Amino acid sequence: MSEEKDKNKNNKPGNTGPNNNKPFKFNMGWMYGLIILMLMGVFFTNTNSGSNKELGWTEFKKYAEENSFSKMAVNLSERKVVATIKPELVPAILGATTDTFAIKNPFKKSGEATVTVIIPSVDKFTDYYNNLVVSKEIDATISYNEGNSLLWTIVIQVLPIVIIVFIWIYLFRRMSGGGSGGPFGVGKTKAQLYDKSSTQSKKVTFKDVAGLSEAKQEVEEIVDFLKNPAKYTDLGAKIPKGALLVGPPGTGKTLLAKAVAGEADVPFFSLSGSDFVEMFVGVGASRVRDLFRQAKEKAPCIVFIDEIDAVGRARGRNPSMGANDERENTLNQLLTEMDGFGSNSGVIILAATNRVDILDKALLRAGRFDRQINVDLPELNDRKEIFLVHLRDIKIDESVDTEFMARQTPGFSGADIANVCNEAALIAARNGKEFVQKDDFMNAVDRIVGGLEKKSKVTTVEERRTIAIHEGGHATLSWMLEYANPLVKVTIVPRGKALGAAWYMPEERQITTYQQLQDEMCATLGGRAAEELVLGRISTGAYNDLERVTKQAYAMVVYYGMSNLLPNLNYYDASGQDWGFTKPYSDETATLIDSEVKRIINEQYARARAILTECSVQHLALAELLLEKEVIYADDLEKIFGKRKWLSRSQEILAQQGLTDQEETAVEKTVDSEKEK
């Protein structure tokens, strides 16, 4: 017991015991430091830092007798004299070529000009100097020094060679040595390993993953297999080798993998598909080999590859455009490694992508990624659970209703809901509140969907009236049409790039009928129709509406087969291969598609005009209320229009499907005549 206590004591984070002593690792930073120190030593120990010239003994005596030197330094060990030339005599002694020494050698210190001479002996030179002082009256001073030792000379001359040899040996071993897979270890895997000994700042478990009940059940089975393998293998069952998490961005694929890492008591390798990609040839394949080598050593374990489409794209998709051979080599190695271990070896591969349509077929076959786990956008109940998870750390009051907020955020992913909660907290803090309230969450949704509110944007009176009539047209039609989305709020306050906006509470459907699509298109065209009816002119404010309507009508004809002239036809390739550079239909069919799209849009536009003509009084009252309040809600519309009901007269006017152009023109004339009356 005492030994175990001592061991635990040594393993404490703040302990500096033997278990915490990390071995010294040599890296390239130390190498660069040694080179810099060596260069600095050579630089600062260079005594001949200025111009220098070697002279013979006879020539030296000539200059010495002419009193050309200011001082002389005698090196006793080397029998050498270094004499400093007087500045005014430097050109005469060193010559014109040395005058540009500072220019030719800009990195050397600007020192004194000197000459060097080898003397017969120190005693003879001393006698010679004494005679010159007496006979020639020279004023040069003399000094004696021992000079550099032999050991120091050897070190200065040999050390640079030793360092260079050491660097080459080190680089050669790193480039060729065992298991590194490339120069400077670039072929090693970049996967992060999480196990029992690793410390994570915040451990994620399945309790932190709201919704996704089916997906959690799939991955929980994988975790249970790793914990209790005998439960499955005794019955002869084989756990899938790989599971692919598929879904739109922000739905929680990576969070689900983090929860697996938090729940499993086995090592967990985590990396991204782009970590395999490198500029060096063969590095990706080397990293794949190193990853699976480490995984087999740590088995049982889990390997998670995020955004696997970065390396798993289908091979040879566009051969005419050329192919990335390095990426394909990496994919080939990944395919080989996934088939290279037994089914019960305990290594399971998890991967995530939102582009499953572009993955290689060999990657999705049985024996590799056996399962595809769909992680779709959360539905109403799932959004309620996600709100509850993200509201744990937020101070809210009684006005916050998670069910209401879940209904207000259709189509939001888990990441979007997390952003809504954080944005609501920021808005509440900005306004100095102690709690986050319902209005803060609604403003956060408006901020994320519509953009930043721009009350300071300058608009003229005429522009404000046009915007009010436009948004009032949308609100009127959404209130009067049976299948249109119920209105929540209308505003003429600019947000983002929009000058006004209307918020709806769309019904969550699994399928959409032809009548529902018609009502949605009609409500979308209400803004343009209102401008034309009330103001007698149209503006560019319907740009986004027309874009949405055109795409929707095109999808009805080309994808859904909802056309009288082209029924039950679909020109969409769900395999993701597309149709290349050719269309799957003839030019005559393309002309027919264009005409059908125009017919559908014109029908709904005429229908919108008819409804707005009948409700012109309420529509104008709504526009005036918008100009007064700038923001109105469903309660205000109920006061103007009464309880929500559906107009039968407009349906009778345009009851027949497939109106011809003549019939459509007749309907428009009827509406105009009624307006004049």
FENRATA-V594357 format. One line per field, one symbol per residue. phi: phi as a letter, one per 30 degrees, with the letter a starting at -180 (. if undefined). Layout:
# FENRATA-V594357
phi=???
This chain:
# FENRATA-V594357
phi=.dddddddddddeddcdddcdcddcdbdddddddddddddddddcddcdcdbbdcddddddeddddhdccabcccddchbbcccddedcdddddjddddcddddbdccddcddbbbbccdaddddddddddddddchdcddbbbbdiddddddddddceedddddddddddddddcdfidildhiddddcdcccbdddccdbdcbdddcdihdddddddddddddddbddecddcidbdedbbcdblddidjddddddddddddcbebcbacdddddadddidedddddddddddddcedabcccdhdddbcdddidbdddibdddddddddddddddccbddcdjccccbbacbddcdddddcddjccdbccdcddddeddddddddddcdccdbcdddcdddddddbdidddddddddddddddddddcidcbdcddddddddddddcjddbddddbddddddddddddddddddddcddcddddcabbcddbicddaabcbcdddcdbbddddddddddddddddddddddciacbddcedddddddddddddddccicbdcbdhbbcccddidhciccddbdddddddddddddddddddddddddddddcdddddddddddddcibbbdddddddciedbcdddddddcdddiddddddddddddddddddd
